[in-house]
Amino acid sequence: MTNWSLKKANEVYKVNQWGLGYFAINESGNVCVRPSADSEHKVDLKKLVDELRQRKINVPVLIRFMDILRDRIAQISTAFKNAIVENEYQGQYYPLFPIKVNQERDVVSSMLEYGKEFGLGLEAGSKAELLIVLALTLDPDTPIVCNGYKDREFVQLVGMAHKMGKKIFPVIENYDELETFIAHYKETGIMPRLGMRIKLSTKGVGKWAKTGGDASKFGLRIPEVLKAVERLREENLLDSLNLLHFHIGSQITKIKVVKQAIVETLRVFAEIVRLGAKLEYLDIGGGLGVDYDGSSQETYSTINYTLQEYASDIVYRIQQICQEKQIAVPNIFSESGRFLAAHYSMLITNVPTVSSIGPCGLEFPHPDKGYGPVKEMYDLLEGLTPANSQESFHDAVQYRSEALSLFNLGYLTLPERAYMEELYWRIMRKVYEQAQIQGLLSPEMEDLEQELSDTYFANFSLFQSLPDSWAIDQIFPIIPIHRLNEEPDRIATVVDLTCDSDGVIDDYIGEDGPRHCVPLHSVHNGNNYYIGIFMIGAYQETLGELHNLFGDTHAVQIRIQGENQYKIESLIKGDTIHQVLTYVSFNRKELLHKMREQIEQAVDERKLKLDESAQMMDLYEEGLYGYTYFEE
Ligand SMILES: *Cc1c(COP(=O)(O)O)cnc(C)c1O
């Protein structure tokens, strides 16, 4: 309790690193949010959550800070603009938002609104996404790039959109699509500006490494590139080929890979130009990473470069190769979804229950009679010193496993086994405390730390709100949003409300790199303990699913207007139970009818009184209209 400070809180939770100035800890020990790193305005998150509760919007609630979206667009556009000025680059840069990252209506339309001054465009990867993009792009100068599989209907839609005057670039992802476009052209005379995605031999790094390389799912191999160019020439359509595209995967952790990919692509670009195509655009795909864990370690969750470095390296290399080959530089599109969307939203939830696995304070008699295994364990605890703590640890593990065998053979009573286990956990706690004092961080001790950690049952579903934590062990910053002026006195593992044993968060940010548990505060009876899960704006919001029928959480959209002043722009109530039931084809009326029949039967059989039957019916019906999460 002695040397805790807000500075220490920042070191433990690394808010200043991953928060990028959008998030910080204020003097009251609460997390606050700024619209941009240099803004004077900030909103206290704890205060906001309290005020939402007064509006009867309880946790879990997804909070979307739209100002952060605006700032992200400005950041990336400025970085490329700087690089363009510095290199006297003759082309333009346009950020594209790949909407698969977050298709929420307000996100897509805000991107368009805020991005207007930067020429922001949209990228669609499926027919459904294309339909969104076509309707929303009112400005004919807004670039549209279409990736993903394209059937005839897709090609027709794109052709018509082109005829309507939209700046639309369908990207040929596999060779057959080219034939579909040519056939469509022969029928209708319509040929939009085409893009072509190439397979690079450069592979990505980290989780998405397989997106690049020869075996990647999308893109034309080099022989196919040549075949496509010749095929277009044969049809007198080579002028339609306007854009070259590559995407080597998401969250690229190393700048080296970006540089390699650019060089390889530019060589292909220059060759296609030499073969006679009018390439005017280069689409460098997504992959610009964000720092989720604030460490500079070799993890998927962080990156070894800055935004400016990324933009500068790209612009510089394109410029160099174009100069060398004496060709005009292309305009640059980038499809950085994660970068644009990750920071703007967070989930705030509470912790209704905590359970601990360590010693439970069981009282037992002093085992000084006889030499039973209980006595051995007892003596181990009594004789534990800093010098023998490692040895005692190993002995205790062995005694415990022996005790279990004895119990299974019928030689140990239940009380004896209970005492053994209680003693075991007391020893473990002491050993762990010793290791901490001595700064001993062996893998054994790390495992022990996780074993001894408390289980914090948080009011949310990992599968609905944090799918990448479950699917790909992605780290997200998870920190209390208040009480940061108090030293966290517990070590915790956060689990969700689903019955799935996979509903556990396994990785957290740690002071010295990722770790398997997180320091949190004791939860005082009756008081809410709020934790925030940050940086979930990219992929999490729409990837989530209905495991255990936990539905969408409430979502509020906030615009920061001044010091603790904000406007709620929209407030969407989360799914009710009867809504999620319809997703799995249950019908409210039918359920009510079936329940009613059973309740009437129970009344008939005198198991329920009449008023009880009414109560049961009310409870059931209220349940159907309630939130899928834990309600107070
Ligand atoms: C997913 C995807 C993106 C977005 O990648 P981020 O890593 O989020 O920037 C961009 N382009 C294509 C083709 C994609 O498939």
PDBQT file of the ligand as one rigid body, heavy atoms in Angstrom, charges set to zero:
ROOT
HETATM    1  C1  LIG A 701      -8.987  -7.740 -43.970  1.00  0.00    +0.000 C 
HETATM    2  C2  LIG A 701      -8.471  -6.977 -45.087  1.00  0.00    +0.000 A 
HETATM    3  C3  LIG A 701      -8.011  -5.664 -44.884  1.00  0.00    +0.000 A 
HETATM    4  C4  LIG A 701      -7.916  -5.019 -43.532  1.00  0.00    +0.000 C 
HETATM    5  O1  LIG A 701      -6.752  -5.399 -42.878  1.00  0.00    +0.000 OA
HETATM    6  P1  LIG A 701      -6.306  -4.667 -41.524  1.00  0.00    +0.000 P 
HETATM    7  O2  LIG A 701      -5.224  -5.497 -41.012  1.00  0.00    +0.000 OA
HETATM    8  O3  LIG A 701      -7.471  -4.581 -40.653  1.00  0.00    +0.000 OA
HETATM    9  O4  LIG A 701      -5.790  -3.325 -41.896  1.00  0.00    +0.000 OA
HETATM   10  C5  LIG A 701      -7.624  -4.956 -45.982  1.00  0.00    +0.000 A 
HETATM   11  N1  LIG A 701      -7.665  -5.492 -47.221  1.00  0.00    +0.000 NA
HETATM   12  C6  LIG A 701      -8.081  -6.744 -47.451  1.00  0.00    +0.000 A 
HETATM   13  C7  LIG A 701      -8.112  -7.278 -48.822  1.00  0.00    +0.000 C 
HETATM   14  C8  LIG A 701      -8.495  -7.534 -46.403  1.00  0.00    +0.000 A 
HETATM   15  O5  LIG A 701      -8.885  -8.783 -46.616  1.00  0.00    +0.000 OA
ENDROOT
TORSDOF 0
